[in-house]
Amino acid sequence: MRKKHGRALVEVDDEHRHQVRKDAKKLRYGAEFFATLFDDKPRARRHKRFLEKMSTMRTILAI
């Protein structure tokens, strides 16, 4: 999904936005499970940024 696709979330109702939030939570938990696979520095850094973005997205969707 591209960044521009997220703009449509402004127009959806709370129930659908909540579903996206739950899906982001599942994706983040799955990514945390596989964290040990990212053992070199560049991949670990990218993985950390991804987790931060998922957390930020969940926070924004909760508003």
Number of C-alpha atoms within 10 A of each C-alpha: 5 6 6 7 8 9 10 8 13 10 9 11 9 14 9 12 17 15 12 16 20 14 13 19 17 13 14 18 14 11 17 14 10 10 15 10 11 14 10 9 9 10 13 15 13 12 18 16 12 15 20 13 14 20 15 12 15 20 11 10 17 11 6
